[in-house]
């Protein structure tokens, strides 16, 4: 008779949340595409983590013509959510931003961006071409440490 073993994850998933309020009309604020607030750090990563990232617009975005946004890391600013042209794909409250065409208030969990991040590869939001003047996006990162002392915190 064999012994059955039940796998128990010794470290439960962790959650980090960051709400970004755009103020592109204010010099160097988040949303001012050519100011010091661009890109904006959303999450700071220490160690190695497995992360699933979801972004939900909570207040309609208002923007200048040709404004774009994307989510990624330094050196690959659209690796988590590709560049979204807001002039074409206006983002309104309750839309889930997971690709270049946010268009739904309902999505399967499988659209969540699933990635492995290593130490110092902080998650950044980049505004390109023109300002995003107002609106709010809530970012949620559900993460599991892959190395001792690993963490993801809202920046």
C-alpha positions as CSV (number, residue, x, y, z in Angstrom):
1,X,0.0,0.0,0.0
2,X,1.5,3.3,-1.1
3,X,1.5,6.5,0.8
4,X,-0.4,9.4,-0.8
5,X,1.1,12.9,-0.5
6,X,-0.9,16.0,-0.9
7,X,0.9,19.0,-2.4
8,X,0.4,22.1,-0.4
9,X,1.8,25.4,-1.7
10,X,3.8,26.6,1.3
11,X,3.5,30.3,0.2
12,X,0.1,31.5,-0.8
13,X,-0.3,34.0,-3.6
14,X,0.2,37.6,-2.7
15,X,-1.7,40.6,-4.1
16,X,-0.3,44.1,-4.9
17,X,-2.6,46.9,-6.1
18,X,-1.8,50.2,-7.6
19,X,-4.3,52.8,-8.8
20,X,-2.9,55.3,-11.4
21,X,-4.5,58.6,-11.8
22,X,-3.6,60.4,-15.0
23,X,-2.9,64.2,-15.0
24,X,-1.2,64.8,-18.4
25,X,-1.9,68.5,-18.3
26,X,0.4,68.9,-15.3
27,X,4.1,69.0,-16.1
28,X,5.9,65.9,-15.0
29,X,2.7,64.2,-13.7
30,X,1.7,60.7,-14.8
31,X,0.1,61.1,-18.2
32,X,2.5,63.9,-19.3
33,X,4.1,61.8,-22.1
34,X,7.3,63.9,-22.3
35,X,7.7,64.7,-18.5
36,X,9.7,63.0,-15.8
37,X,6.6,61.0,-14.7
38,X,6.8,59.0,-17.9
39,X,7.3,56.1,-17.6
40,X,5.6,55.6,-14.2
41,X,6.6,52.6,-12.1
42,X,3.5,50.6,-11.2
43,X,5.1,47.7,-9.3
44,X,8.6,47.2,-7.8
45,X,10.0,43.7,-8.1
46,X,12.5,42.1,-5.8
47,X,13.9,38.6,-6.4
48,X,12.1,36.3,-8.8
49,X,8.3,36.1,-9.0
50,X,5.6,34.5,-11.0
51,X,3.0,37.3,-11.7
52,X,-0.4,37.7,-13.2
53,X,-1.4,41.3,-14.0
54,X,-4.8,42.7,-14.6
55,X,-5.7,46.3,-15.4
56,X,-9.2,47.8,-15.1
57,X,-10.2,51.3,-16.1
58,X,-12.1,52.7,-13.2
59,X,-12.7,56.3,-14.5
60,X,-12.9,57.1,-18.3
61,X,-9.6,58.2,-19.8
62,X,-9.4,61.7,-21.5
63,X,-6.4,62.2,-23.7
64,X,-4.9,64.3,-26.5
65,X,-5.1,63.0,-30.1
66,X,-2.8,60.1,-30.8
67,X,-2.1,59.3,-27.1
68,X,-0.9,55.7,-26.5
69,X,-0.2,53.6,-23.4
70,X,1.6,50.4,-22.8
71,X,2.7,48.2,-19.9
72,X,6.0,46.4,-19.6
73,X,9.5,46.7,-18.2
74,X,12.5,48.9,-19.0
75,X,13.9,47.8,-22.4
76,X,10.6,46.2,-23.4
77,X,7.9,48.7,-22.5
78,X,5.0,46.7,-24.2
79,X,5.9,43.2,-23.1
80,X,3.0,42.9,-20.6
81,X,0.2,44.9,-22.4
82,X,1.0,46.0,-26.0
83,X,0.7,49.6,-27.1
84,X,-2.9,50.8,-27.1
85,X,-3.8,53.8,-29.3
86,X,-6.4,55.6,-27.2
87,X,-7.6,57.7,-30.1
88,X,-8.8,54.4,-31.8
89,X,-9.6,52.5,-28.6
90,X,-10.9,55.0,-26.1
91,X,-10.9,53.4,-22.6
92,X,-14.0,53.8,-20.5
93,X,-14.8,52.8,-16.9
94,X,-15.0,49.1,-16.2
95,X,-13.2,48.1,-19.4
96,X,-10.5,45.5,-18.8
97,X,-7.2,46.5,-20.4
98,X,-5.3,43.4,-21.4
99,X,-4.4,44.0,-25.1
100,X,-4.4,46.7,-27.7
101,X,-8.2,46.8,-27.8
102,X,-9.8,47.1,-24.4
103,X,-13.5,46.5,-25.1
104,X,-15.1,44.4,-22.5
105,X,-16.4,44.5,-18.9
106,X,-16.1,40.7,-18.9
107,X,-13.1,38.6,-19.7
108,X,-12.0,35.1,-18.8
109,X,-9.1,34.9,-16.4
110,X,-7.0,33.5,-19.2
111,X,-6.5,37.1,-20.6
112,X,-4.6,38.1,-17.5
113,X,-0.9,38.7,-18.4
114,X,1.0,35.8,-16.9
115,X,4.8,36.3,-16.6
116,X,8.0,35.7,-14.7
117,X,9.8,38.8,-13.5
118,X,13.3,38.9,-12.0
119,X,14.9,41.3,-9.6
120,X,14.8,44.9,-10.7
121,X,12.5,44.3,-13.7
122,X,9.9,46.7,-12.3
123,X,6.5,47.0,-14.1
124,X,6.2,50.4,-15.8
125,X,3.4,52.3,-17.5
126,X,4.5,54.3,-20.6
127,X,2.5,57.1,-22.1
128,X,3.5,57.8,-25.7
129,X,3.0,60.4,-28.4
130,X,0.5,62.6,-26.5
131,X,-0.8,63.3,-23.0
132,X,-3.4,61.3,-21.1
133,X,-5.1,64.1,-19.2
134,X,-7.4,62.4,-16.8
135,X,-8.8,59.0,-15.8
136,X,-7.9,56.1,-13.6
137,X,-6.6,52.6,-14.1
138,X,-6.4,50.0,-11.3
139,X,-3.6,47.5,-11.7
140,X,-3.7,44.3,-9.8
141,X,-0.7,41.9,-9.6
142,X,-1.3,38.4,-8.1
143,X,2.2,37.0,-7.5
144,X,4.0,34.0,-6.1
145,X,7.7,34.2,-4.9
146,X,10.1,32.0,-6.8
147,X,13.1,32.9,-4.7
148,X,13.6,33.6,-1.0
149,X,12.7,37.2,-0.1
150,X,11.0,37.9,-3.4
151,X,8.3,40.6,-3.4
152,X,6.1,42.7,-5.6
153,X,4.9,46.0,-4.1
154,X,3.0,48.9,-5.5
155,X,5.4,51.7,-6.3
